């Protein structure tokens, strides 16, 4: 990423948070792409899938926020 200015501390935190979130999304998506394990009940499996959706939406929001200071 080429930056034309020094990032502010809050901007750096947003980038760090987005990076960590993307890593967590990847791990959860990988886990959920496999068959449901017997030790996770249907309610928890549903909630984990809902969590992935919420995390993905949050990631999209952080992406939009970073565009405002990386352009």
C-alpha positions in Angstrom: 0.0 0.0 0.0 1.5 3.3 -1.1 0.7 6.1 1.3 1.0 9.8 0.5 1.0 10.9 4.1 1.9 9.7 7.6 -1.0 7.7 9.1 -2.6 9.0 12.2 -2.6 6.7 15.3 -6.3 5.9 14.9 -5.8 5.1 11.2 -3.0 2.7 12.1 -5.3 1.0 14.6 -8.0 0.6 12.0 -5.5 -1.1 9.6 -4.3 -3.4 12.4 -7.9 -4.2 13.4 -8.8 -5.0 9.8 -5.8 -7.2 9.4 -6.6 -9.2 12.5 -10.3 -9.4 11.6 -9.4 -10.8 8.1 -7.2 -13.4 9.7 -10.1 -14.5 12.0 -12.5 -14.5 9.1 -10.3 -16.8 7.2 -9.9 -19.2 10.1 -13.6 -19.3 10.8 -14.6 -19.6 7.2 -12.1 -22.5 6.8 -13.6 -24.2 9.9 -17.2 -23.7 8.7 -16.4 -25.0 5.2 -15.9 -28.5 6.7 -18.7 -30.8 7.9 -20.3 -29.8 11.3 -18.4 -31.7 14.0 -20.5 -33.7 16.4 -19.4 -31.7 19.5 -21.0 -28.5 18.0 -24.8 -28.5 18.2 -27.0 -27.0 15.4 -27.7 -23.8 17.3 -24.0 -23.1 17.8 -23.3 -24.0 14.2 -26.0 -21.6 13.1 -24.6 -18.8 15.3 -21.1 -19.4 14.1 -22.3 -18.9 10.5 -24.1 -15.8 11.6 -21.0 -14.6 13.3 -19.0 -15.1 10.0 -21.6 -12.9 8.2 -21.4 -10.2 10.8 -17.6 -10.3 10.7 -17.6 -10.0 6.9 -19.9 -7.0 7.1 -17.6 -5.4 9.7 -14.6 -6.1 7.4 -16.4 -4.3 4.5 -17.0 -1.3 6.7 -13.4 -1.1 7.8 -12.4 -1.4 4.1 -14.5 1.6 3.3 -13.1 3.5 6.2 -9.5 2.8 5.2 -10.2 4.0 1.6 -10.9 7.5 3.0 -7.4 7.9 4.4 -5.3 5.7 2.0 -6.4 7.5 -1.2 
